């Protein structure tokens, strides 16, 4: 993605930025995103362990649109080789780690290959953190809309992503005044969904 952000403001180990915007390049799953009122807590001691580490990132408002990614096989994409590190650069960390991402109000839109909106999650609070080789995503509140289905109020959900797979561990939703829906499943090449 191509990203732009407002000036960075530092206060001790915390960094603040009013807004961050990104536009996905061709083949990216990110079409666009905007984050407002971002605060990151940097763990400077991790430098001695060879990492730039951000323990927590808090975002007041997050709006993003996702689309199907490139169909180009990953092993056919040429990744430029980093030049050898010398001088003071050889002493600096070579990896980046993120601990937890808290989003106060997320608006996520998912589009099809033709650009039609197939699903959206509006005004949900999200907690995102590393989970093995993937990411855990827990949420509560908001409204889930899926194309051609009635909108559902989100009570809460627990999910995770790993590679090209999305796992809904447990989701609790409300339909209208009295309807209660529990759902779980996995989404990928062979999707399965269980609904009660």
PyMOL CGO cylinders between C-alpha atoms (Angstrom):
from pymol import cmd
from pymol.cgo import CYLINDER

trace = [
    CYLINDER, 0.00, 0.00, 0.00, 0.93, 3.62, -0.36, 0.3, 1, 1, 1, 1, 1, 1,
    CYLINDER, 0.93, 3.62, -0.36, 0.48, 5.28, 3.02, 0.3, 1, 1, 1, 1, 1, 1,
    CYLINDER, 0.48, 5.28, 3.02, 0.42, 8.83, 4.33, 0.3, 1, 1, 1, 1, 1, 1,
    CYLINDER, 0.42, 8.83, 4.33, 0.06, 10.05, 7.88, 0.3, 1, 1, 1, 1, 1, 1,
    CYLINDER, 0.06, 10.05, 7.88, -0.11, 13.26, 9.85, 0.3, 1, 1, 1, 1, 1, 1,
    CYLINDER, -0.11, 13.26, 9.85, 2.97, 14.33, 11.87, 0.3, 1, 1, 1, 1, 1, 1,
    CYLINDER, 2.97, 14.33, 11.87, 4.15, 11.97, 14.62, 0.3, 1, 1, 1, 1, 1, 1,
    CYLINDER, 4.15, 11.97, 14.62, 4.04, 13.25, 18.19, 0.3, 1, 1, 1, 1, 1, 1,
    CYLINDER, 4.04, 13.25, 18.19, 6.10, 11.56, 20.92, 0.3, 1, 1, 1, 1, 1, 1,
    CYLINDER, 6.10, 11.56, 20.92, 5.50, 11.46, 24.66, 0.3, 1, 1, 1, 1, 1, 1,
    CYLINDER, 5.50, 11.46, 24.66, 7.96, 9.13, 26.41, 0.3, 1, 1, 1, 1, 1, 1,
    CYLINDER, 7.96, 9.13, 26.41, 7.56, 5.64, 24.91, 0.3, 1, 1, 1, 1, 1, 1,
    CYLINDER, 7.56, 5.64, 24.91, 4.21, 6.53, 23.25, 0.3, 1, 1, 1, 1, 1, 1,
    CYLINDER, 4.21, 6.53, 23.25, 3.71, 7.83, 19.72, 0.3, 1, 1, 1, 1, 1, 1,
    CYLINDER, 3.71, 7.83, 19.72, 0.53, 9.64, 18.58, 0.3, 1, 1, 1, 1, 1, 1,
    CYLINDER, 0.53, 9.64, 18.58, -0.75, 10.41, 15.11, 0.3, 1, 1, 1, 1, 1, 1,
    CYLINDER, -0.75, 10.41, 15.11, -4.04, 12.11, 14.22, 0.3, 1, 1, 1, 1, 1, 1,
    CYLINDER, -4.04, 12.11, 14.22, -4.65, 10.09, 11.04, 0.3, 1, 1, 1, 1, 1, 1,
    CYLINDER, -4.65, 10.09, 11.04, -3.17, 7.42, 8.83, 0.3, 1, 1, 1, 1, 1, 1,
    CYLINDER, -3.17, 7.42, 8.83, -4.41, 6.64, 5.31, 0.3, 1, 1, 1, 1, 1, 1,
    CYLINDER, -4.41, 6.64, 5.31, -3.41, 3.91, 2.87, 0.3, 1, 1, 1, 1, 1, 1,
    CYLINDER, -3.41, 3.91, 2.87, -4.38, 2.93, -0.65, 0.3, 1, 1, 1, 1, 1, 1,
    CYLINDER, -4.38, 2.93, -0.65, -3.63, -0.62, -1.77, 0.3, 1, 1, 1, 1, 1, 1,
    CYLINDER, -3.63, -0.62, -1.77, -1.46, -1.20, -4.81, 0.3, 1, 1, 1, 1, 1, 1,
    CYLINDER, -1.46, -1.20, -4.81, -2.50, -3.60, -7.57, 0.3, 1, 1, 1, 1, 1, 1,
    CYLINDER, -2.50, -3.60, -7.57, -2.87, -7.13, -6.18, 0.3, 1, 1, 1, 1, 1, 1,
    CYLINDER, -2.87, -7.13, -6.18, -3.23, -6.01, -2.56, 0.3, 1, 1, 1, 1, 1, 1,
    CYLINDER, -3.23, -6.01, -2.56, -6.21, -7.16, -0.49, 0.3, 1, 1, 1, 1, 1, 1,
    CYLINDER, -6.21, -7.16, -0.49, -6.37, -3.63, 0.93, 0.3, 1, 1, 1, 1, 1, 1,
    CYLINDER, -6.37, -3.63, 0.93, -8.34, -1.28, -1.30, 0.3, 1, 1, 1, 1, 1, 1,
    CYLINDER, -8.34, -1.28, -1.30, -8.22, 1.61, 1.18, 0.3, 1, 1, 1, 1, 1, 1,
    CYLINDER, -8.22, 1.61, 1.18, -8.00, 2.28, 4.90, 0.3, 1, 1, 1, 1, 1, 1,
    CYLINDER, -8.00, 2.28, 4.90, -8.08, 5.19, 7.31, 0.3, 1, 1, 1, 1, 1, 1,
    CYLINDER, -8.08, 5.19, 7.31, -7.22, 5.17, 11.02, 0.3, 1, 1, 1, 1, 1, 1,
    CYLINDER, -7.22, 5.17, 11.02, -7.91, 8.19, 13.24, 0.3, 1, 1, 1, 1, 1, 1,
    CYLINDER, -7.91, 8.19, 13.24, -6.42, 9.03, 16.64, 0.3, 1, 1, 1, 1, 1, 1,
    CYLINDER, -6.42, 9.03, 16.64, -3.71, 6.36, 16.72, 0.3, 1, 1, 1, 1, 1, 1,
    CYLINDER, -3.71, 6.36, 16.72, -1.51, 5.78, 19.80, 0.3, 1, 1, 1, 1, 1, 1,
    CYLINDER, -1.51, 5.78, 19.80, 1.33, 3.24, 19.89, 0.3, 1, 1, 1, 1, 1, 1,
    CYLINDER, 1.33, 3.24, 19.89, 3.37, 2.14, 22.90, 0.3, 1, 1, 1, 1, 1, 1,
    CYLINDER, 3.37, 2.14, 22.90, 6.94, 1.30, 21.86, 0.3, 1, 1, 1, 1, 1, 1,
    CYLINDER, 6.94, 1.30, 21.86, 8.99, -1.17, 23.89, 0.3, 1, 1, 1, 1, 1, 1,
    CYLINDER, 8.99, -1.17, 23.89, 12.51, 0.23, 23.54, 0.3, 1, 1, 1, 1, 1, 1,
    CYLINDER, 12.51, 0.23, 23.54, 14.07, -2.62, 25.56, 0.3, 1, 1, 1, 1, 1, 1,
    CYLINDER, 14.07, -2.62, 25.56, 13.21, -5.02, 22.73, 0.3, 1, 1, 1, 1, 1, 1,
    CYLINDER, 13.21, -5.02, 22.73, 15.98, -3.42, 20.66, 0.3, 1, 1, 1, 1, 1, 1,
    CYLINDER, 15.98, -3.42, 20.66, 18.45, -5.45, 22.72, 0.3, 1, 1, 1, 1, 1, 1,
    CYLINDER, 18.45, -5.45, 22.72, 16.56, -8.60, 21.62, 0.3, 1, 1, 1, 1, 1, 1,
    CYLINDER, 16.56, -8.60, 21.62, 16.90, -7.63, 17.94, 0.3, 1, 1, 1, 1, 1, 1,
    CYLINDER, 16.90, -7.63, 17.94, 13.34, -6.30, 17.45, 0.3, 1, 1, 1, 1, 1, 1,
    CYLINDER, 13.34, -6.30, 17.45, 11.43, -3.09, 17.02, 0.3, 1, 1, 1, 1, 1, 1,
    CYLINDER, 11.43, -3.09, 17.02, 8.44, -3.92, 19.24, 0.3, 1, 1, 1, 1, 1, 1,
    CYLINDER, 8.44, -3.92, 19.24, 5.16, -2.08, 19.63, 0.3, 1, 1, 1, 1, 1, 1,
    CYLINDER, 5.16, -2.08, 19.63, 3.38, -3.58, 22.64, 0.3, 1, 1, 1, 1, 1, 1,
    CYLINDER, 3.38, -3.58, 22.64, 0.00, -1.95, 21.99, 0.3, 1, 1, 1, 1, 1, 1,
    CYLINDER, 0.00, -1.95, 21.99, -1.66, 0.17, 19.33, 0.3, 1, 1, 1, 1, 1, 1,
    CYLINDER, -1.66, 0.17, 19.33, -4.93, 1.95, 20.13, 0.3, 1, 1, 1, 1, 1, 1,
    CYLINDER, -4.93, 1.95, 20.13, -7.12, 3.35, 17.35, 0.3, 1, 1, 1, 1, 1, 1,
    CYLINDER, -7.12, 3.35, 17.35, -10.25, 5.41, 18.03, 0.3, 1, 1, 1, 1, 1, 1,
    CYLINDER, -10.25, 5.41, 18.03, -11.78, 5.00, 14.55, 0.3, 1, 1, 1, 1, 1, 1,
    CYLINDER, -11.78, 5.00, 14.55, -10.84, 2.62, 11.70, 0.3, 1, 1, 1, 1, 1, 1,
    CYLINDER, -10.84, 2.62, 11.70, -12.46, 2.46, 8.24, 0.3, 1, 1, 1, 1, 1, 1,
    CYLINDER, -12.46, 2.46, 8.24, -11.20, -0.07, 5.67, 0.3, 1, 1, 1, 1, 1, 1,
    CYLINDER, -11.20, -0.07, 5.67, -12.29, -1.67, 2.42, 0.3, 1, 1, 1, 1, 1, 1,
    CYLINDER, -12.29, -1.67, 2.42, -10.86, -5.06, 1.41, 0.3, 1, 1, 1, 1, 1, 1,
    CYLINDER, -10.86, -5.06, 1.41, -10.98, -6.84, -1.95, 0.3, 1, 1, 1, 1, 1, 1,
    CYLINDER, -10.98, -6.84, -1.95, -9.76, -10.19, -3.27, 0.3, 1, 1, 1, 1, 1, 1,
    CYLINDER, -9.76, -10.19, -3.27, -5.96, -10.20, -3.53, 0.3, 1, 1, 1, 1, 1, 1,
    CYLINDER, -5.96, -10.20, -3.53, -3.81, -11.01, -6.51, 0.3, 1, 1, 1, 1, 1, 1,
    CYLINDER, -3.81, -11.01, -6.51, -4.12, -14.42, -8.14, 0.3, 1, 1, 1, 1, 1, 1,
    CYLINDER, -4.12, -14.42, -8.14, -0.38, -14.32, -8.90, 0.3, 1, 1, 1, 1, 1, 1,
    CYLINDER, -0.38, -14.32, -8.90, 1.32, -17.22, -7.03, 0.3, 1, 1, 1, 1, 1, 1,
    CYLINDER, 1.32, -17.22, -7.03, 3.40, -15.91, -4.12, 0.3, 1, 1, 1, 1, 1, 1,
    CYLINDER, 3.40, -15.91, -4.12, 6.52, -17.78, -5.23, 0.3, 1, 1, 1, 1, 1, 1,
    CYLINDER, 6.52, -17.78, -5.23, 6.45, -16.01, -8.61, 0.3, 1, 1, 1, 1, 1, 1,
    CYLINDER, 6.45, -16.01, -8.61, 6.61, -12.55, -7.01, 0.3, 1, 1, 1, 1, 1, 1,
    CYLINDER, 6.61, -12.55, -7.01, 10.17, -11.24, -6.98, 0.3, 1, 1, 1, 1, 1, 1,
    CYLINDER, 10.17, -11.24, -6.98, 11.07, -9.79, -3.62, 0.3, 1, 1, 1, 1, 1, 1,
    CYLINDER, 11.07, -9.79, -3.62, 14.03, -7.40, -3.77, 0.3, 1, 1, 1, 1, 1, 1,
    CYLINDER, 14.03, -7.40, -3.77, 16.98, -8.47, -1.65, 0.3, 1, 1, 1, 1, 1, 1,
    CYLINDER, 16.98, -8.47, -1.65, 17.96, -6.08, 1.13, 0.3, 1, 1, 1, 1, 1, 1,
    CYLINDER, 17.96, -6.08, 1.13, 21.47, -4.71, 0.78, 0.3, 1, 1, 1, 1, 1, 1,
    CYLINDER, 21.47, -4.71, 0.78, 24.01, -5.96, 3.33, 0.3, 1, 1, 1, 1, 1, 1,
    CYLINDER, 24.01, -5.96, 3.33, 23.89, -3.98, 6.56, 0.3, 1, 1, 1, 1, 1, 1,
    CYLINDER, 23.89, -3.98, 6.56, 27.04, -2.22, 7.58, 0.3, 1, 1, 1, 1, 1, 1,
    CYLINDER, 27.04, -2.22, 7.58, 28.14, 0.39, 10.07, 0.3, 1, 1, 1, 1, 1, 1,
    CYLINDER, 28.14, 0.39, 10.07, 25.59, 1.38, 12.73, 0.3, 1, 1, 1, 1, 1, 1,
    CYLINDER, 25.59, 1.38, 12.73, 22.77, -0.28, 10.72, 0.3, 1, 1, 1, 1, 1, 1,
    CYLINDER, 22.77, -0.28, 10.72, 24.25, -3.71, 11.51, 0.3, 1, 1, 1, 1, 1, 1,
    CYLINDER, 24.25, -3.71, 11.51, 23.61, -3.01, 15.22, 0.3, 1, 1, 1, 1, 1, 1,
    CYLINDER, 23.61, -3.01, 15.22, 19.94, -2.09, 14.75, 0.3, 1, 1, 1, 1, 1, 1,
    CYLINDER, 19.94, -2.09, 14.75, 17.06, -4.60, 14.97, 0.3, 1, 1, 1, 1, 1, 1,
    CYLINDER, 17.06, -4.60, 14.97, 16.07, -6.44, 11.81, 0.3, 1, 1, 1, 1, 1, 1,
    CYLINDER, 16.07, -6.44, 11.81, 12.48, -7.48, 12.67, 0.3, 1, 1, 1, 1, 1, 1,
    CYLINDER, 12.48, -7.48, 12.67, 9.26, -5.72, 13.67, 0.3, 1, 1, 1, 1, 1, 1,
    CYLINDER, 9.26, -5.72, 13.67, 6.74, -7.08, 16.22, 0.3, 1, 1, 1, 1, 1, 1,
    CYLINDER, 6.74, -7.08, 16.22, 3.25, -5.92, 17.21, 0.3, 1, 1, 1, 1, 1, 1,
    CYLINDER, 3.25, -5.92, 17.21, 1.62, -7.06, 20.46, 0.3, 1, 1, 1, 1, 1, 1,
    CYLINDER, 1.62, -7.06, 20.46, -2.02, -5.95, 20.43, 0.3, 1, 1, 1, 1, 1, 1,
    CYLINDER, -2.02, -5.95, 20.43, -4.25, -3.69, 18.34, 0.3, 1, 1, 1, 1, 1, 1,
    CYLINDER, -4.25, -3.69, 18.34, -7.35, -2.19, 20.01, 0.3, 1, 1, 1, 1, 1, 1,
    CYLINDER, -7.35, -2.19, 20.01, -9.89, -0.47, 17.74, 0.3, 1, 1, 1, 1, 1, 1,
    CYLINDER, -9.89, -0.47, 17.74, -12.69, 1.51, 19.39, 0.3, 1, 1, 1, 1, 1, 1,
    CYLINDER, -12.69, 1.51, 19.39, -14.96, 1.75, 16.33, 0.3, 1, 1, 1, 1, 1, 1,
    CYLINDER, -14.96, 1.75, 16.33, -14.28, -0.28, 13.17, 0.3, 1, 1, 1, 1, 1, 1,
    CYLINDER, -14.28, -0.28, 13.17, -16.08, -0.09, 9.85, 0.3, 1, 1, 1, 1, 1, 1,
    CYLINDER, -16.08, -0.09, 9.85, -14.96, -2.90, 7.54, 0.3, 1, 1, 1, 1, 1, 1,
    CYLINDER, -14.96, -2.90, 7.54, -16.19, -3.46, 3.99, 0.3, 1, 1, 1, 1, 1, 1,
    CYLINDER, -16.19, -3.46, 3.99, -15.50, -6.57, 1.90, 0.3, 1, 1, 1, 1, 1, 1,
    CYLINDER, -15.50, -6.57, 1.90, -15.87, -6.40, -1.89, 0.3, 1, 1, 1, 1, 1, 1,
    CYLINDER, -15.87, -6.40, -1.89, -16.12, -9.02, -4.62, 0.3, 1, 1, 1, 1, 1, 1,
    CYLINDER, -16.12, -9.02, -4.62, -13.89, -9.30, -7.72, 0.3, 1, 1, 1, 1, 1, 1,
    CYLINDER, -13.89, -9.30, -7.72, -16.37, -7.02, -9.52, 0.3, 1, 1, 1, 1, 1, 1,
    CYLINDER, -16.37, -7.02, -9.52, -16.25, -4.40, -6.74, 0.3, 1, 1, 1, 1, 1, 1,
    CYLINDER, -16.25, -4.40, -6.74, -19.67, -5.18, -5.23, 0.3, 1, 1, 1, 1, 1, 1,
    CYLINDER, -19.67, -5.18, -5.23, -19.96, -5.10, -1.44, 0.3, 1, 1, 1, 1, 1, 1,
    CYLINDER, -19.96, -5.10, -1.44, -20.55, -8.66, -0.21, 0.3, 1, 1, 1, 1, 1, 1,
    CYLINDER, -20.55, -8.66, -0.21, -20.28, -8.01, 3.54, 0.3, 1, 1, 1, 1, 1, 1,
    CYLINDER, -20.28, -8.01, 3.54, -19.66, -5.25, 6.04, 0.3, 1, 1, 1, 1, 1, 1,
    CYLINDER, -19.66, -5.25, 6.04, -19.10, -4.86, 9.77, 0.3, 1, 1, 1, 1, 1, 1,
    CYLINDER, -19.10, -4.86, 9.77, -20.01, -1.42, 11.10, 0.3, 1, 1, 1, 1, 1, 1,
    CYLINDER, -20.01, -1.42, 11.10, -19.27, 0.26, 14.43, 0.3, 1, 1, 1, 1, 1, 1,
    CYLINDER, -19.27, 0.26, 14.43, -17.73, -2.78, 16.16, 0.3, 1, 1, 1, 1, 1, 1,
    CYLINDER, -17.73, -2.78, 16.16, -14.99, -2.70, 18.82, 0.3, 1, 1, 1, 1, 1, 1,
    CYLINDER, -14.99, -2.70, 18.82, -12.09, -5.01, 17.87, 0.3, 1, 1, 1, 1, 1, 1,
    CYLINDER, -12.09, -5.01, 17.87, -9.15, -6.52, 19.76, 0.3, 1, 1, 1, 1, 1, 1,
    CYLINDER, -9.15, -6.52, 19.76, -6.50, -8.02, 17.44, 0.3, 1, 1, 1, 1, 1, 1,
    CYLINDER, -6.50, -8.02, 17.44, -3.38, -9.85, 18.65, 0.3, 1, 1, 1, 1, 1, 1,
    CYLINDER, -3.38, -9.85, 18.65, -0.86, -12.47, 17.43, 0.3, 1, 1, 1, 1, 1, 1,
    CYLINDER, -0.86, -12.47, 17.43, -1.99, -16.10, 17.73, 0.3, 1, 1, 1, 1, 1, 1,
    CYLINDER, -1.99, -16.10, 17.73, 0.66, -18.64, 16.71, 0.3, 1, 1, 1, 1, 1, 1,
    CYLINDER, 0.66, -18.64, 16.71, 1.24, -18.19, 12.98, 0.3, 1, 1, 1, 1, 1, 1,
    CYLINDER, 1.24, -18.19, 12.98, -1.88, -16.05, 12.58, 0.3, 1, 1, 1, 1, 1, 1,
    CYLINDER, -1.88, -16.05, 12.58, -3.94, -13.37, 14.30, 0.3, 1, 1, 1, 1, 1, 1,
    CYLINDER, -3.94, -13.37, 14.30, -6.82, -13.59, 16.76, 0.3, 1, 1, 1, 1, 1, 1,
    CYLINDER, -6.82, -13.59, 16.76, -9.66, -11.11, 16.25, 0.3, 1, 1, 1, 1, 1, 1,
    CYLINDER, -9.66, -11.11, 16.25, -12.23, -10.61, 19.02, 0.3, 1, 1, 1, 1, 1, 1,
    CYLINDER, -12.23, -10.61, 19.02, -15.10, -8.19, 18.61, 0.3, 1, 1, 1, 1, 1, 1,
    CYLINDER, -15.10, -8.19, 18.61, -18.27, -6.88, 20.18, 0.3, 1, 1, 1, 1, 1, 1,
    CYLINDER, -18.27, -6.88, 20.18, -21.10, -4.58, 19.19, 0.3, 1, 1, 1, 1, 1, 1,
    CYLINDER, -21.10, -4.58, 19.19, -21.90, -3.19, 15.79, 0.3, 1, 1, 1, 1, 1, 1,
    CYLINDER, -21.90, -3.19, 15.79, -23.90, -4.41, 12.81, 0.3, 1, 1, 1, 1, 1, 1,
    CYLINDER, -23.90, -4.41, 12.81, -23.01, -7.26, 10.42, 0.3, 1, 1, 1, 1, 1, 1,
    CYLINDER, -23.01, -7.26, 10.42, -24.47, -7.06, 6.91, 0.3, 1, 1, 1, 1, 1, 1,
    CYLINDER, -24.47, -7.06, 6.91, -24.11, -9.83, 4.35, 0.3, 1, 1, 1, 1, 1, 1,
    CYLINDER, -24.11, -9.83, 4.35, -25.39, -9.44, 0.80, 0.3, 1, 1, 1, 1, 1, 1,
    CYLINDER, -25.39, -9.44, 0.80, -29.05, -10.57, 0.37, 0.3, 1, 1, 1, 1, 1, 1,
    CYLINDER, -29.05, -10.57, 0.37, -29.49, -11.36, 4.09, 0.3, 1, 1, 1, 1, 1, 1,
    CYLINDER, -29.49, -11.36, 4.09, -31.02, -9.28, 6.89, 0.3, 1, 1, 1, 1, 1, 1,
    CYLINDER, -31.02, -9.28, 6.89, -28.56, -7.30, 9.03, 0.3, 1, 1, 1, 1, 1, 1,
    CYLINDER, -28.56, -7.30, 9.03, -27.52, -8.81, 12.36, 0.3, 1, 1, 1, 1, 1, 1,
    CYLINDER, -27.52, -8.81, 12.36, -26.63, -7.00, 15.58, 0.3, 1, 1, 1, 1, 1, 1,
    CYLINDER, -26.63, -7.00, 15.58, -23.28, -8.28, 16.82, 0.3, 1, 1, 1, 1, 1, 1,
    CYLINDER, -23.28, -8.28, 16.82, -23.22, -9.30, 20.49, 0.3, 1, 1, 1, 1, 1, 1,
    CYLINDER, -23.22, -9.30, 20.49, -19.66, -10.69, 20.37, 0.3, 1, 1, 1, 1, 1, 1,
    CYLINDER, -19.66, -10.69, 20.37, -17.38, -12.93, 18.33, 0.3, 1, 1, 1, 1, 1, 1,
    CYLINDER, -17.38, -12.93, 18.33, -14.04, -14.69, 18.59, 0.3, 1, 1, 1, 1, 1, 1,
    CYLINDER, -14.04, -14.69, 18.59, -12.12, -15.49, 15.42, 0.3, 1, 1, 1, 1, 1, 1,
    CYLINDER, -12.12, -15.49, 15.42, -8.67, -15.92, 13.97, 0.3, 1, 1, 1, 1, 1, 1,
    CYLINDER, -8.67, -15.92, 13.97, -6.88, -15.81, 10.65, 0.3, 1, 1, 1, 1, 1, 1,
    CYLINDER, -6.88, -15.81, 10.65, -4.08, -18.03, 9.48, 0.3, 1, 1, 1, 1, 1, 1,
    CYLINDER, -4.08, -18.03, 9.48, -2.76, -17.83, 5.94, 0.3, 1, 1, 1, 1, 1, 1,
    CYLINDER, -2.76, -17.83, 5.94, -5.73, -17.72, 3.58, 0.3, 1, 1, 1, 1, 1, 1,
    CYLINDER, -5.73, -17.72, 3.58, -8.13, -19.16, 6.19, 0.3, 1, 1, 1, 1, 1, 1,
    CYLINDER, -8.13, -19.16, 6.19, -10.55, -17.33, 8.50, 0.3, 1, 1, 1, 1, 1, 1,
    CYLINDER, -10.55, -17.33, 8.50, -11.91, -19.24, 11.50, 0.3, 1, 1, 1, 1, 1, 1,
    CYLINDER, -11.91, -19.24, 11.50, -15.01, -18.04, 13.36, 0.3, 1, 1, 1, 1, 1, 1,
    CYLINDER, -15.01, -18.04, 13.36, -14.55, -19.76, 16.72, 0.3, 1, 1, 1, 1, 1, 1,
    CYLINDER, -14.55, -19.76, 16.72, -17.81, -18.44, 18.13, 0.3, 1, 1, 1, 1, 1, 1,
    CYLINDER, -17.81, -18.44, 18.13, -20.17, -15.66, 17.15, 0.3, 1, 1, 1, 1, 1, 1,
    CYLINDER, -20.17, -15.66, 17.15, -23.30, -14.44, 18.96, 0.3, 1, 1, 1, 1, 1, 1,
    CYLINDER, -23.30, -14.44, 18.96, -25.75, -12.28, 17.00, 0.3, 1, 1, 1, 1, 1, 1,
    CYLINDER, -25.75, -12.28, 17.00, -29.28, -10.89, 17.31, 0.3, 1, 1, 1, 1, 1, 1,
    CYLINDER, -29.28, -10.89, 17.31, -31.88, -10.73, 14.56, 0.3, 1, 1, 1, 1, 1, 1,
    CYLINDER, -31.88, -10.73, 14.56, -34.70, -8.29, 15.25, 0.3, 1, 1, 1, 1, 1, 1,
    CYLINDER, -34.70, -8.29, 15.25, -36.07, -8.03, 18.78, 0.3, 1, 1, 1, 1, 1, 1,
    CYLINDER, -36.07, -8.03, 18.78, -36.13, -11.72, 19.78, 0.3, 1, 1, 1, 1, 1, 1,
    CYLINDER, -36.13, -11.72, 19.78, -33.91, -13.67, 17.36, 0.3, 1, 1, 1, 1, 1, 1,
    CYLINDER, -33.91, -13.67, 17.36, -30.65, -15.13, 18.69, 0.3, 1, 1, 1, 1, 1, 1,
    CYLINDER, -30.65, -15.13, 18.69, -28.05, -16.69, 16.41, 0.3, 1, 1, 1, 1, 1, 1,
    CYLINDER, -28.05, -16.69, 16.41, -24.88, -18.60, 17.32, 0.3, 1, 1, 1, 1, 1, 1,
    CYLINDER, -24.88, -18.60, 17.32, -22.42, -19.36, 14.54, 0.3, 1, 1, 1, 1, 1, 1,
    CYLINDER, -22.42, -19.36, 14.54, -19.01, -20.93, 14.03, 0.3, 1, 1, 1, 1, 1, 1,
    CYLINDER, -19.01, -20.93, 14.03, -17.07, -22.14, 11.03, 0.3, 1, 1, 1, 1, 1, 1,
    CYLINDER, -17.07, -22.14, 11.03, -14.14, -21.72, 8.70, 0.3, 1, 1, 1, 1, 1, 1,
    CYLINDER, -14.14, -21.72, 8.70, -13.84, -19.83, 5.46, 0.3, 1, 1, 1, 1, 1, 1,
    CYLINDER, -13.84, -19.83, 5.46, -11.39, -20.59, 2.68, 0.3, 1, 1, 1, 1, 1, 1,
    CYLINDER, -11.39, -20.59, 2.68, -11.31, -23.01, -0.25, 0.3, 1, 1, 1, 1, 1, 1,
    CYLINDER, -11.31, -23.01, -0.25, -13.59, -25.47, 1.60, 0.3, 1, 1, 1, 1, 1, 1,
    CYLINDER, -13.59, -25.47, 1.60, -15.83, -23.30, 3.78, 0.3, 1, 1, 1, 1, 1, 1,
    CYLINDER, -15.83, -23.30, 3.78, -18.00, -24.74, 6.55, 0.3, 1, 1, 1, 1, 1, 1,
    CYLINDER, -18.00, -24.74, 6.55, -20.50, -22.84, 8.69, 0.3, 1, 1, 1, 1, 1, 1,
    CYLINDER, -20.50, -22.84, 8.69, -22.55, -24.05, 11.67, 0.3, 1, 1, 1, 1, 1, 1,
    CYLINDER, -22.55, -24.05, 11.67, -25.53, -21.92, 12.69, 0.3, 1, 1, 1, 1, 1, 1,
    CYLINDER, -25.53, -21.92, 12.69, -27.98, -22.35, 15.57, 0.3, 1, 1, 1, 1, 1, 1,
]
cmd.load_cgo(trace, "trace")
